[in-house]
Amino acid sequence: MNYKHVIVPLDGSELAECVLPHLETVASNCQITSVELVRAVPPIEIHYKAAIPIDSNQEKQINQEAIKEAEDYLQTVKSRLESSLMTVTTKVLPGKAADVLADYLKQSDADMLIMATHGRSGPSRWIWGSVAEKLLRATEIPVFLVRPTGCGRSE
């Protein structure tokens, strides 16, 4: 199969980056020409009645800094992946990960999604939810999930 455009969500963790070697293998075997690294950045909401008062301008600045940090992170990963075989782009999506990624997948022209899963099951999965599962249900494109080494079933 030929997958021209692949989206790879990353959250800044080593666990999420475990997909990168798999991406390179899939890219070379499936003729992928375009990879888009995406990162969701949930807005930070600070309650104004907290012990340390923060005004809306400070809250806005904190959120802008989080977006800038995400952009810098994606650029660092991009520089490690770039090759003559595929184009790598980046995109920061402000909002809750599962929601903004699902919306973005629906509007994109992606042929495949490649991402890591924490491998949670049982109560942990029920409490924390699974971004991977939500995206698997939200899209009609093929999804390649990588379960990193060390993610036990009882987590």
Summary of the structure (lengths in Angstrom):
residues: 155
radius of gyration: 16.9
end to end distance: 34.5
largest distance: 56.8
contacts: 440
relative contact order: 0.21
helix: 43%
strand: 21%
